[in-house]
Amino acid sequence: MSKSRVQLHHYDPAWPLVYKEEYKRIRQVLMDDKKRIEHIGSTSIPNLAAKPIIDILVGIPQLGKFTECVEPLSSIGYEYVPKPEWKERKFFRKGPKGNGTFHLHICEIHGTEWTEKLAFRDYLRTQPEKAKEYEALKRQLAHSHQEDRSLYTEKKTPFIRSVIEDMYSQKS
């Protein structure tokens, strides 16, 4: 398994602009009103430190048809990276391995992956105290797992799950 260094950067106000430009490129090759494209991840949350990788979520009606997206995305520099452990989404990377500039996730629109990723993003955008708590955890994990991005990501999961569970319990 490939391991790459975790380096967090202070929030860059250019990240949403970079996303918008990439959105246009993706939209050109995936022209279909049934698909939705969203900026997710830490670069989508104002004032949150992040790895300088723009995470993009593409929602499609049926995940089984994601293969229709492989060639068009390849034409604009995306590489499909099979991750058999991810059952509800497909992963694409753009940029050098270990130092990519974009991570693109395809999932079923309105499925669990879609709903939870957008809910987590939207929650942190409106709850700056929780966003700062998340940033503190990310900084601690980046320090203790700086040579292992996979472990860094894995260790963030309990925090993310707890926020999502809290959001759902508040709606009940």
Disulfide bonds with the S-S distance in Angstrom:
none
